[in-house]
Amino acid sequence: MERYERTTALAVRLTPSGSPDAHDDGPQPPSDGALSKGFSIDPDALRKLRASFIGDPGRTDLSGVRPVIERSWRRSLMWNIDPDRSTFQETAEPRLDEMVLRAAEPVLAQLETIAADTGAGIFLSDPQGTITAFRGGSDVRRLTERVFPTFGGTMSEDVAGTNAEGTAIEEGGTVQIWGEEHFVESLQGSCCTSVPIHDPIRRSVRGILSLALPAAVGMDMDPSFVAMITKGAAAEVTRLLSEKLSVREKSLLDTYLAEVRKRGGESVVVMDGRTAIATRSALEMLQPSDYAVLAGYAMESKQLSRSLEREILLDSDRRLHLRASPISSAGETIGSVIRLSAAAPARMTPQTRRGDSRTDPFTDIVGGSLSLRRALDVAQTAVRRQLPAYIVGDAGTGKQRLARAMAALMAAEQRILDCHNDSEVAIAGDLLSAVGEDVAVVLTHADKLTPAARAVVLDVLNSRENLPVIMTVGTLDADTMELTRALNGLEVEMPTLRHRRDDIPALVNHFVHEGPHAVGISRALMRALTEADWHENIAQLRDFVLSASARCGSGELGIEHLDEAHRRALSRARLSRLEEVELHQIRAALAEANGNRLQAAKLLEIGRSTLYRKIESYTRRGFQLGD
């Protein structure tokens, strides 16, 4: 009776109501990993079923075991686990970080004290299932080490078969394995519960906490009660980890929790340069590749120090309204909170193919963002109605490519006239000769016409209506407005790349396949490219990607493949005043420490891991911090 009273006291202290896990709105693990109250097993029946499965897996009906056990047994068989193995001597160097170990120490001590008379073993493993710490009596340690080492022992499923630690890693949540449910017979003398320890911000698995009871004890206990204790202990470790967060990380977490309380089940993502925290509804709405797009808008909001709103099209059927607002802490803008909602469905028009992310004729125009789609819808209207048009946009936005595509659809023959480089005589002659033929004319850089050439063009445009002429202009001033009035055509506005960041991943992949080698793209490079300002738009992005691809050769394209000129261009991205000061201090400390990051962290009076994160963030944004 005393055992249960003491264990209940532990459960009360370790229930997760005060932990960040209580606010967790992330993906939930499979529901069949933990056992329900009143669960019982028939050891003899399980042993017979296991033997039948090992002998004839294809014909054995496993409906008599829990689904989590069936999945794990099948994986164990796939990995050729020996079910009769008596010991496990495989070891590895544990990779549990020191912060988790320090946070877990008081929790392990509590569990050891209260479970001392149960014969329990308490294990703390790294995310790969390598045992890092063990708590339990000397007799328990001795019995355990007859089967596997209590430090460095490897309990992943591909080594030990069905067991709570390894199966929890595979299943991604709490798992209880009771007695004969273990695949290997030498592990069947225990009833084990394993719970992942989650990072308080990133929700990644930082470790695995396990409570193993002798089968004779475990079979007499309510497994749901054991699960509650172990979950509470893991949640307490997460809470202690949250207390060790930096001021910046706490501000992000506080903002996230405040948004969750205020907005309930809405889709919210809180981001800085390294971390993203998302509600469950946001996780369901987004795909992994979408976060690079969101990071670009988060960075823009942070740099502008104001909110911004966009409608983005992540693919053909995910049209979202995005609102990004900066997060401030101690006078510094440290990140952004992004609220997402489904945008009103786009009105279907005859020229828009169902399920496609852009209008049909312009298949060479890469991207499906809403701002690009609006431009293409107007362009297609001009083509369909055979109307002249002028395309306005910054340099490098793709005006000329679109103009050529429109001209090809308007007439069998096209004539391209460069108003910036062609002579006024050539422009006048070619334009006049084309007017009387079935020829579509593209006037590129019309805002660069000389006064004399502009007068000739105006005469031609004023002489006839609805000429098949497409003009491209960089800016609309008094001179170009005179041309557009004479043209009397539709205006097509090409968006800048910073207003269609959701197209950047598709553009990058397109340019990679244009290059000499088809390679993959590292997440760090894709995120840096998505966050950049791109003053020269698509042309500049293409130059970056093709140059880096040529330097890469094969494998994965990364930031290290950018040449110095391109790195310097990325480093000209806007920094806040505090970021400029911080970057200067880090560079000075690294120089004084001759590149020794540990010594530089001491000079800056910050933790080594904090310095590493800052260096990674600035390097990803293209800033050089040393040799």
C-alpha positions in Angstrom: 0.0 0.0 0.0 2.8 2.4 0.9 4.3 1.8 -2.6 1.1 3.1 -4.3 0.8 6.1 -1.9 4.3 7.2 -2.6 3.9 6.6 -6.4 0.7 8.7 -6.3 2.5 11.5 -4.6 5.1 11.4 -7.5 2.3 11.5 -10.0 0.7 14.6 -8.4 4.0 16.4 -8.5 4.9 15.5 -12.0 1.5 15.8 -13.8 2.1 18.0 -16.9 -0.5 20.8 -16.1 2.2 23.4 -15.5 4.5 22.3 -18.3 4.8 23.6 -21.8 3.5 20.2 -22.9 0.1 21.3 -21.5 0.0 23.9 -24.3 1.3 21.5 -26.9 -0.7 21.9 -30.1 1.6 19.8 -32.2 1.1 16.4 -33.9 -0.1 13.6 -31.6 1.5 10.2 -31.4 -0.4 7.0 -32.3 -3.0 6.3 -29.7 -2.2 2.6 -29.3 1.3 3.1 -27.9 0.1 3.4 -24.3 -2.0 0.9 -22.5 -5.4 1.5 -21.2 -6.7 1.0 -17.7 -7.6 -2.6 -17.0 -5.3 -4.0 -19.7 -4.2 -7.5 -19.2 -2.3 -10.1 -21.3 -2.3 -13.8 -21.6 1.4 -14.7 -21.5 1.0 -18.2 -22.8 -1.2 -17.1 -25.7 1.3 -14.3 -26.6 4.3 -16.7 -26.5 2.4 -19.1 -28.9 1.4 -16.3 -31.2 5.0 -14.9 -31.3 6.4 -18.3 -32.1 3.8 -18.8 -34.8 4.6 -15.4 -36.3 8.4 -16.1 -36.3 7.9 -19.4 -37.9 5.3 -18.3 -40.5 4.9 -14.5 -40.6 2.9 -14.5 -43.8 0.1 -16.7 -42.5 -0.1 -15.7 -38.8 -3.0 -13.6 -37.8 -1.8 -10.8 -35.5 -5.2 -9.3 -34.8 -4.8 -10.6 -31.2 -2.0 -8.1 -30.4 -2.1 -4.3 -30.2 -1.4 -2.6 -33.6 1.7 -1.0 -32.2 3.0 -4.5 -31.3 2.1 -5.9 -34.7 4.0 -3.0 -36.4 7.0 -3.4 -34.2 7.1 -7.2 -34.6 7.1 -6.9 -38.3 9.9 -4.3 -38.2 11.9 -6.6 -35.9 11.5 -9.5 -38.4 12.5 -7.2 -41.2 15.7 -6.2 -39.3 16.5 -9.9 -38.8 16.4 -9.6 -35.0 17.2 -12.9 -33.2 14.2 -13.6 -30.9 16.3 -16.0 -28.8 19.2 -13.6 -28.2 20.2 -13.6 -24.6 22.4 -10.5 -24.4 23.0 -7.2 -26.2 26.5 -6.0 -26.1 26.3 -3.3 -28.8 27.3 0.1 -27.5 27.6 3.6 -28.8 28.7 7.0 -27.5 25.6 8.7 -26.0 24.6 11.9 -27.8 22.4 13.4 -25.1 23.3 17.1 -24.7 24.4 18.3 -21.3 21.4 20.7 -20.8 19.0 17.7 -21.0 21.1 15.7 -18.6 21.2 18.5 -16.1 17.4 19.1 -16.4 16.6 15.4 -16.0 18.9 14.8 -13.0 16.4 16.0 -10.3 13.5 14.1 -12.0 15.6 10.9 -12.2 16.4 11.3 -8.5 12.7 11.7 -7.6 11.7 8.6 -9.6 14.5 6.6 -8.1 13.6 7.5 -4.5 9.9 6.8 -4.9 10.2 3.6 -7.0 13.0 2.2 -4.9 11.0 -0.7 -3.4 9.5 -1.7 -6.8 12.7 -3.1 -8.3 12.3 -0.5 -11.1 15.0 0.6 -13.4 15.0 4.2 -14.7 16.7 5.0 -18.0 17.5 8.2 -19.8 18.5 7.7 -23.5 19.5 9.9 -26.3 17.1 10.4 -29.3 18.7 7.4 -31.0 18.0 5.1 -28.1 21.5 4.9 -26.6 21.4 4.7 -22.8 23.0 7.8 -21.1 21.9 7.5 -17.5 20.6 4.7 -15.3 19.0 4.9 -11.8 18.1 1.9 -9.7 19.3 -0.3 -6.9 22.5 -2.3 -7.2 20.6 -5.5 -7.6 18.5 -4.0 -10.4 21.7 -2.7 -12.2 23.4 -6.1 -11.9 20.4 -8.0 -13.3 20.0 -5.4 -16.1 23.7 -5.6 -17.1 23.3 -9.3 -17.6 21.3 -8.4 -20.7 22.5 -5.0 -21.9 24.9 -2.3 -20.7 23.4 0.4 -18.5 25.6 3.0 -20.1 26.0 3.2 -23.9 23.7 0.3 -24.5 21.8 0.5 -27.8 18.1 -0.1 -27.5 17.0 1.0 -31.0 14.6 -1.4 -32.6 17.0 -2.4 -35.3 19.3 -3.8 -32.6 17.0 -5.0 -29.8 13.7 -5.5 -31.6 10.4 -4.6 -29.9 11.2 -2.7 -26.7 9.8 0.5 -25.2 12.7 2.9 -26.0 13.2 1.7 -29.5 9.6 1.4 -30.4 8.9 4.9 -28.9 11.5 6.3 -31.3 9.9 4.5 -34.3 6.3 5.4 -33.3 7.1 9.0 -32.3 5.3 9.0 -28.9 4.7 7.2 -25.6 5.0 3.4 -25.8 4.4 0.7 -23.2 5.7 -2.8 -23.8 4.4 -5.4 -21.3 6.2 -8.7 -20.7 5.7 -11.1 -23.6 5.0 -8.3 -26.0 8.8 -7.9 -26.3 10.1 -9.6 -29.5 13.3 -10.9 -27.9 12.6 -13.4 -25.1 15.4 -12.1 -22.8 13.6 -8.7 -22.5 10.2 -10.3 -21.5 10.9 -10.1 -17.8 10.1 -6.4 -17.7 7.2 -4.1 -18.2 8.6 -0.9 -19.7 7.1 2.6 -20.4 9.0 5.1 -22.6 8.1 8.7 -23.2 10.0 11.1 -25.5 11.3 14.3 -23.9 10.4 17.2 -26.2 12.2 20.5 -26.7 10.0 23.2 -25.2 10.2 25.3 -28.3 11.0 23.1 -31.3 9.1 20.1 -30.2 11.9 17.9 -31.4 12.8 14.8 -29.4 15.7 15.7 -27.0 15.8 12.3 -25.2 13.8 9.3 -24.1 12.7 8.7 -20.4 11.9 5.1 -19.5 10.6 3.3 -16.4 11.1 -0.4 -16.4 9.3 -2.6 -13.8 9.9 -6.3 -13.2 7.1 -8.2 -14.9 5.8 -9.6 -11.6 5.3 -6.0 -10.4 4.1 -4.5 -13.7 1.5 -7.1 -14.3 -0.2 -6.2 -11.0 -0.2 -2.4 -11.6 -2.5 -0.3 -13.7 -0.4 0.5 -16.8 -2.3 3.8 -17.5 -1.1 5.0 -14.0 2.5 4.1 -14.9 2.2 5.9 -18.1 0.8 9.0 -16.3 3.8 9.0 -14.0 6.3 8.6 -16.8 4.6 11.2 -19.0 4.6 13.6 -16.0 8.3 13.1 -15.4 9.1 13.7 -19.0 7.0 16.8 -19.0 8.8 18.0 -15.9 12.1 17.7 -17.7 10.7 19.7 -20.6 9.5 22.4 -18.0 13.0 22.5 -16.5 14.4 22.9 -20.0 12.1 25.8 -20.6 13.5 27.6 -17.5 16.9 27.4 -19.1 15.9 29.1 -22.3 17.5 32.3 -23.3 15.5 35.6 -23.0 15.0 35.5 -26.8 13.7 31.9 -26.8 11.4 32.6 -23.8 10.0 35.6 -25.6 9.2 33.4 -28.6 7.6 30.8 -26.4 5.6 33.4 -24.5 4.3 34.9 -27.7 3.3 31.5 -29.0 1.5 30.6 -25.8 -0.3 34.0 -25.7 -1.4 33.5 -29.3 -2.7 30.0 -28.6 -4.7 31.2 -25.6 -6.0 34.2 -27.6 -6.8 32.5 -30.9 -7.7 29.0 -29.8 -7.5 26.6 -32.8 -6.4 29.1 -35.4 -3.2 28.5 -37.4 -0.3 30.4 -35.9 3.4 30.1 -36.5 6.0 31.9 -34.5 9.5 32.2 -36.2 12.9 33.7 -35.7 15.9 33.0 -37.9 16.3 29.5 -36.5 13.1 28.3 -34.8 9.5 27.8 -35.8 6.7 26.9 -33.4 3.4 26.0 -35.0 0.0 25.1 -33.7 -1.5 21.8 -34.7 -3.8 23.4 -37.2 -0.8 25.1 -38.8 1.1 21.8 -38.9 -1.9 20.2 -40.7 -2.1 23.1 -43.2 1.6 23.3 -44.0 4.2 21.1 -45.6 7.9 21.1 -44.6 8.9 23.0 -47.7 6.4 25.8 -46.9 8.4 27.0 -43.9 11.1 28.5 -46.2 8.4 30.7 -47.8 7.0 31.7 -44.5 10.5 32.5 -43.2 10.9 35.0 -46.1 7.8 36.9 -45.1 8.7 36.7 -41.4 12.1 38.2 -42.2 10.6 41.0 -44.3 8.2 41.9 -41.4 11.1 41.8 -38.9 13.2 44.1 -41.1 10.4 46.5 -41.8 9.4 46.5 -38.1 5.7 46.5 -39.1 2.9 44.1 -40.0 2.4 42.9 -43.5 -0.4 41.0 -45.2 -0.2 38.8 -48.3 -2.2 36.2 -50.1 0.0 33.3 -51.0 -0.5 30.2 -53.1 1.6 27.3 -51.8 0.4 25.0 -54.5 -2.6 24.5 -56.8 -5.1 24.1 -54.0 -3.7 25.8 -50.9 -4.4 29.5 -51.1 -3.8 31.2 -47.8 -4.1 34.7 -46.3 -0.9 35.5 -44.3 -0.4 38.2 -41.7 3.1 38.6 -40.3 3.8 40.9 -37.3 7.2 41.5 -35.6 7.9 40.3 -32.1 9.9 42.6 -29.8 11.8 41.9 -26.7 13.8 44.5 -24.7 13.5 46.9 -27.6 14.8 44.4 -30.1 12.8 42.8 -32.9 13.6 39.1 -32.5 11.1 37.4 -34.8 7.6 37.3 -36.2 4.3 35.8 -35.5 2.4 34.6 -38.6 -1.3 34.0 -38.6 -2.7 31.9 -41.5 -6.2 31.4 -42.7 -7.7 29.9 -45.9 -8.2 32.7 -48.5 -11.4 32.9 -50.5 -11.2 30.6 -53.5 -10.1 32.2 -56.7 -13.0 32.8 -59.2 -12.7 30.3 -62.0 -12.4 32.0 -65.4 -12.7 30.3 -68.8 -9.0 30.8 -69.3 -8.0 29.2 -66.0 -7.6 25.4 -66.1 -9.1 23.6 -63.2 -6.5 22.5 -60.7 -3.6 24.4 -62.4 -1.7 27.0 -60.5 -1.5 29.4 -63.4 -3.2 30.2 -66.7 -2.6 27.7 -69.5 -0.6 29.5 -72.3 2.3 30.8 -70.2 3.8 27.4 -69.2 7.3 28.9 -69.5 6.6 31.4 -66.7 7.6 29.6 -63.5 5.6 30.2 -60.4 2.0 30.0 -59.0 1.8 32.9 -56.6 -1.3 34.9 -56.5 0.5 38.1 -57.5 1.9 36.4 -60.6 -1.4 34.8 -61.4 -3.1 38.2 -61.4 -0.5 39.5 -63.9 -0.9 36.4 -66.1 -4.7 36.7 -66.0 -4.5 40.2 -67.5 -1.9 39.1 -70.0 -4.2 36.3 -71.2 -7.1 38.7 -71.5 -5.0 40.8 -73.8 -4.1 37.8 -75.9 -7.6 36.4 -76.1 -9.1 39.8 -77.1 -6.1 40.7 -79.4 -5.5 43.9 -77.4 -2.2 45.8 -77.1 -0.6 45.8 -73.7 2.3 47.3 -71.7 4.1 45.4 -69.0 5.4 47.4 -66.0 7.9 46.1 -63.5 11.3 46.4 -61.9 14.4 45.1 -63.8 14.7 41.4 -63.8 11.0 40.6 -63.0 10.5 38.7 -66.3 8.7 41.4 -68.3 10.5 40.5 -71.6 9.8 36.8 -71.2 6.1 37.4 -70.7 6.0 39.9 -73.6 7.6 37.4 -76.0 5.1 34.7 -74.8 2.2 37.1 -75.4 3.5 38.1 -78.9 3.9 34.4 -79.9 0.2 33.8 -79.0 -1.0 36.9 -80.8 0.6 36.4 -84.2 2.5 33.8 -86.3 5.5 36.1 -86.5 7.1 38.3 -83.9 9.5 41.2 -84.1 11.5 42.2 -81.0 12.7 45.8 -80.9 15.1 46.9 -78.2 14.4 50.6 -77.5 17.5 50.9 -75.4 20.0 49.7 -77.9 18.5 49.8 -81.4 18.9 53.0 -83.3 15.9 55.3 -83.8 16.0 54.7 -87.5 15.8 50.9 -87.0 13.0 51.2 -84.5 11.0 53.5 -86.7 11.6 51.3 -89.9 10.8 48.0 -88.2 7.7 49.3 -86.4 6.3 50.8 -89.6 7.0 47.7 -91.7 5.4 45.5 -89.1 2.2 47.4 -88.8 0.8 46.4 -92.1 1.7 42.7 -91.7 0.5 39.9 -89.4 3.3 40.6 -87.0 3.3 41.1 -83.3 5.8 43.7 -82.1 7.5 43.7 -78.8 9.0 47.0 -77.7 11.4 46.3 -74.8 12.7 49.1 -72.6 10.2 51.6 -74.1 11.0 54.0 -71.2 14.5 54.3 -72.7 13.4 55.7 -76.1 15.2 58.8 -77.2 12.9 61.8 -77.7 13.1 61.5 -81.5 12.3 57.8 -81.5 9.5 58.3 -79.0 7.9 60.8 -81.4 8.0 58.3 -84.3 6.5 55.5 -82.1 3.8 57.9 -80.9 2.9 58.7 -84.5 2.5 55.1 -85.4 0.5 54.3 -82.3 -1.8 57.2 -82.8 -2.4 56.2 -86.4 -4.2 52.9 -85.7 -6.1 51.3 -82.9 -5.5 47.9 -81.4 -2.1 47.3 -82.9 -0.5 44.0 -81.9 2.1 45.7 -79.8 3.5 44.7 -76.4 5.6 47.2 -74.6 7.8 46.7 -71.5 8.6 49.7 -69.2 10.5 49.9 -66.0 8.8 53.0 -64.6 5.7 55.1 -65.5 6.7 58.7 -65.8 5.3 61.5 -68.0 7.1 60.3 -71.1 6.0 56.6 -70.7 2.5 57.6 -69.8 2.2 59.4 -73.1 3.2 56.2 -74.8 0.7 54.1 -72.9 -2.1 56.5 -73.6 -1.4 56.3 -77.3 -1.1 52.5 -77.1 -4.5 52.3 -75.3 -3.8 48.8 -74.1 -4.1 46.8 -70.9 -1.6 47.3 -68.1 0.2 44.1 -66.8 2.0 44.7 -63.6 4.9 42.2 -63.0 5.4 41.7 -59.2 8.9 41.9 -57.7 10.4 38.7 -56.3 10.0 39.9 -52.7 6.2 40.1 -53.3 6.1 36.5 -54.6 8.5 34.7 -52.3 6.3 31.6 -52.5 7.6 31.2 -56.0 11.3 31.2 -55.0 11.6 27.4 -54.3 10.1 26.6 -57.7 12.4 29.1 -59.4 15.5 27.8 -57.7 14.7 24.2 -58.7 14.0 25.3 -62.2 17.3 27.1 -62.5 19.2 24.2 -61.0 17.9 22.0 -63.8 19.0 24.6 -66.3 22.6 24.3 -64.9 25.3 21.8 -65.8 24.4 19.5 -62.9 21.0 18.5 -61.5 21.7 18.6 -57.8 19.7 18.9 -54.6 19.3 22.1 -52.5 20.3 22.3 -48.9 17.6 23.7 -46.5 20.0 26.4 -45.4 20.6 27.7 -48.9 16.9 27.5 -49.8 16.0 29.5 -46.7 18.7 32.1 -47.4 17.6 32.5 -50.9 13.9 32.8 -49.9 14.7 35.4 -47.3 16.9 37.6 -49.5 15.7 40.9 -50.8 16.6 40.4 -54.5 16.7 43.9 -55.7 17.4 42.6 -59.2 14.7 40.0 -59.0 14.5 36.8 -61.0 17.6 37.6 -63.1 19.7 38.0 -60.0 18.3 34.8 -58.4 19.1 32.9 -61.7 22.6 34.2 -61.7 23.2 33.1 -58.1 21.8 29.6 -58.7 23.6 28.9 -62.0 26.9 30.1 -60.7 26.6 28.0 -57.5 25.5 25.0 -59.5 28.6 25.2 -61.7 30.8 25.3 -58.6 29.0 22.4 -56.9 29.6 19.7 -59.5 27.4 17.1 -57.8 25.7 16.3 -54.5 23.8 19.0 -52.5 24.0 22.7 -53.4 24.8 24.7 -50.3 25.8 28.2 -49.2 29.4 27.2 -49.4 29.1 27.0 -53.2 28.2 30.7 -53.6 31.2 32.8 -54.8 32.4 35.8 -52.8 30.5 38.3 -54.9 27.3 36.5 -54.3 27.9 36.1 -50.6 28.6 39.8 -50.3 25.4 40.5 -52.2 23.4 38.4 -49.7 25.2 40.1 -46.8 23.8 43.4 -47.9 20.4 42.3 -46.7 19.0 44.8 -44.2 20.0 44.5 -40.6 18.4 46.2 -37.6 20.7 48.5 -35.7 21.0 46.0 -32.9 21.9 43.2 -35.4 24.6 45.5 -36.9 26.1 46.0 -33.4 25.9 42.3 -32.6 27.5 41.3 -35.9 30.4 43.7 -35.3 30.9 42.4 -31.8 31.0 38.8 -32.9 33.5 39.5 -35.7 35.7 41.4 -33.3 35.6 38.6 -30.7 36.4 35.9 -33.4 39.3 38.0 -34.6 40.6 38.5 -31.1 40.3 34.7 -30.4 41.9 33.8 -33.7 38.8 32.0 -34.8 38.5 29.9 -31.6 34.7 29.9 -31.1 34.9 28.7 -27.5 37.2 31.6 -26.6 35.1 34.0 -28.6 32.0 33.0 -26.6 33.9 33.7 -23.3 34.9 37.1 -24.6 31.3 37.8 -25.5 30.1 36.3 -22.2 27.5 34.1 -23.9 27.2 30.3 -24.2 29.1 28.4 -26.9 25.9 27.0 -28.3 24.4 30.5 -28.4 27.4 31.8 -30.4 27.1 28.8 -32.8 23.4 29.7 -33.4 24.2 33.3 -34.1 27.1 32.4 -36.5 24.8 30.0 -38.3 22.1 32.6 -38.6 24.4 35.3 -40.0 26.2 32.9 -42.3 22.9 31.7 -43.7 22.0 35.3 -44.5 25.3 35.6 -46.4 27.5 37.5 -43.8 31.1 36.5 -43.4 32.3 36.2 -39.8 35.9 35.1 -40.4 38.1 32.8 -42.3 
